[in-house]
Amino acid sequence: MTKTIDQSRFTHLDLDAHDDGVWVVTLNRANKRNALNLDTVDELIDFFTAAPRAGVKAVVLAGSGDHFCAGLDLIEHHDEDRSPADFMHVCLRWHEAFNKMEYGGVPVIAACQGAVVGGGLELASAAHIRVMNETTYFALPEGQRGLFTGGGATIRVADLVGKDRMIDMMLTGRVYQGQEALDLHLAQYMVEGSVMDKALEIARRTAENLPLTNFAICSAISHMQNMSPLDAAYAESVVAGVVNTQAPARERLAAFADKSAARVRRND
């Protein structure tokens, strides 16, 4: 069933739909370095719930101003003075939002500039591709704030950099940037200048793929990583059986067979 996205309902996210199916989703709390309050998280849930059924082919996720996201809105957290149960449910909302990003089947490209800190790194790590530039820095300062991660860092960030590095980041406040951050897989691309330009380039390239193929790449792989090798092999075979025999792929296979399709070449 096709679903539409009512952009007027979003106040903490700016939504920009392009004609090619690429959507730019921008956190619009620049005065807070795009820190995540609960209303913003709820809007992320709403958007990424609707996106797979609304014809969204790829998403560029960005922050307004100079920073991607500085993490949990600590002022809101302080003022709300939440109970343990209340904050547990806040964390569950964060998990719902980030799971919908990672497992929703629509490619999400994070345009990371400036601060990608705390919950902002948890948000970025839920994207499928991350682009950084010379301004970007990554950190998990929870240890210095008397806090603990609650939005999936123990799952996704630890998977990216390793358990020992994540513990170090939290205990010491260590900051990663530049080539070192790239080498640790905190981002897959590093550019000079605009991260948005590169993120849009990648999003448009992924939007050219068949939607079912993208759905498998941006959903099934993450699910399979959570399985035993035997179960993952079975699931991979089933997904391949569905995706590799889809009717729209026949045209692309025919183009490969008659040599009209572009071949993969080395970069010179």
N, C-alpha and C positions, 0 to 999 in steps of 0.2 A: 504494500500500500504506500503510495507516494505521500510524503509529508512536506508541508511548506514551513519556512522559517519566517516568523513575523519579527522583522528587525526592530520594530518600534518597541518591542517588549524588553529590549536589552539596554540597560543604562550603564553598566560597568564594563561592557565590551562594545567596541566599535566593530561593526560587521560591514565588509565591503565585498560584494559578490561580483566576480568578473564573468564576462560572457563565455569563457572557456571552461567554466565549472570550478575554477580556483576561487576560494574565499580567503580573504585576509581578516583574521580575528585579532584585534588589538586590545590588550588590557589598557584601560584609559584612566588610570589613577597615577598620573605622572608625578603629582605632588607628594605621593606616598612611595615613590619609586616602584609603583605598580604592585605594592604589597597586596596579598590576597586576603580580603575579608570574606565572610561567609556568603554574602550576596554575590560576589564575583564567582565564587566556587559554584554556587547554584546556577548561575548563568552558563558557566562552562558545561555543567551537566546537561542543561537544557539544549545547548547548541550541539554538543557531540552526541546526544541522544537522537536528535532530529537529522543530523548530517547524512548518515548512510541512506536514509529514505527520502532525502530532499534533493538528490542529484548533485551533491557536493562531491567533486572529483578529487580535490586535494585542498589542504588547509595550510596557510602560512600563519603561524602564531607568533605575535610580536608584542612588544611593550611600547607604550607611548613615551616620548621624551628620550632621555639618555640611557635608560635602563630597561632590561627585560623584566625582571621581577626580583624584588628583595625579600620574598618569602612571606611568612605569616605576618599579618597585620598585628604587630605587637601591641599597638595602642588599643585596638579593639579587644584583643585578648586580655589586656590589663584591665580595661574598663568593665568588661563583662564579668570578670571575677568568676569564671565558670567552675562548676563542680567537676570532679573526675568523670562522672557519667556524662555530663554535658559536653566536655571536651572530647571524650571518646566518640560521641556522635558527630562532632565537628570533623574529627579525623576520618570517620567512615564516609562522610560526604566528600572529603578530599580524595579518598580512595575510589569512590564511585566516579568522580570526574576524570581522574587519571586513567582508570581502567577503561572508561569509554573512549578515551583518546587512543590508548595502546591497542585495545582489542576491537575497536569499532570498525576497522576495515577500510577507513579513509586515510590516505597518507597525510601525516602531520609533520610539517617542517618548521622547526623553531628558529626564528631569527634572533639570535642571542647577542645583545650588545650590553655593555656596562655590567651591572650586577646581575649575576645568576646565582643567587645566594639562598641557602636554607630551603624553604618550600619552593622558591623559584627554581632551584636545581632539581627538586622533585618533579616540578611541572615540566621542565625541559627534558628530563630523562624519560618522561612518558611519551614524548614525541619520537617519531621514527627516524628523523634526520635532524641534526643540529648544525647550524652555521654560526661561526664566531668571527670576530675581527680583533684588531689590536686593542680595543677598549674593553673586551670581555674578560670577566674574571669569575671564577667559580669558588664557592666556599660553603661550608656547613658549620656556622658559628654557634650551634645549639649548646655546646659545652660551656661557652662563655656566658650564655644567657640563662643558664640554669634549666635548660629545656632538653627535650629528646625529639628526634624526628618522628613525625606522625603521618606523613603523606607518601610513604613508600620508598624512602631513601634506602632503608635496609634491604629492599628488594632490588630496585633498579640502579641506584647509584653504586651499591656494593657490587652489582653485576658488571657495571662499567669499569670501575677502577680497582676492584678487589676489596675484600673485607678489611685487610690491614690498612690500606690507604684511607678508606672511609673512616675507620676508627681514629686514625691520625688526624684527619680533617676536623673531626668533631672534638677531639681532646685538645688540640692545639690551635684551632682556628686557621690552619694552613690554607693559603689561597693559591689556586692554580690559574695560570693564564698563559697566553702565547703558545709556543710550540709544545711546551710541557703538557698543557691541557689537551692539545690535539693528540699527542702521543698516548695519553691515558684514555682516549676515546670519549672524553667529555663533549667533544664535537667531532664531526666527520669532515667538516670543511672549515678552512680558515682563509679569509679574504682580507684584502686591504680596502678600506672604505665601507660601503654600504652592505650590511648583512641582508637587508631587505631585497636588494637586487638579486643576489645569489639565491636567496630562499625562493623568490618568485620564479627564477629560472628553473630551479629544481622542481618546484610544484607544477609548473607548466609541463615539464618533461614527464613527470609521473602521471599527470592528467591525461596524457595521450595513450596510456595503457588501457586495456579493457578493464572495466570496473570489477568484474569478478576476479580477475587476476590480481588486481590491487587489493581486493578484500582478502584474498588468501595470503598474500605477502604480509599485509598489515594486521592480520589477526591470527592466522593458523600458526605462523612461526612462533609467536609468543606463547600460544597454547602448547605447542609441541615442546618448547623448552621446559615446561612444567611437568612433562611426562617422563616415564621411564623410557630408555632407548627402544625397547620392544614396542611399547605403546605408541611412541612417536613415529616409528617406522610404519606401523599400521595406519595411523592417522594421516601421515604424509601420502601414503598410497591412495587412500580414499579421496583426499583433497585433490591430488593430481588426476585421479580418474574423472572427477567432476570438471576441474578447470581445463584440463588439456583436451577435453572433447567438446567444449562449449562451441556452439554454432558460430559465434562471431570470430572465433580463432581460425576458422577454415580459410577465410579470406587472407589472413596474414600468413598462414602456412602455404597457401597457394602462391603468394608473392615471393616467399622464400624459395619455393620449388622452381618457379620460372625465372629466378634470379633478378626479379625487379625490385626486391627488397634490399635495403642497405645491409651490407655485411659488417660484422664487427672487425674493426681494424685497430692496430696499435696506435698509440698517441705518439706523434713525431714532433 
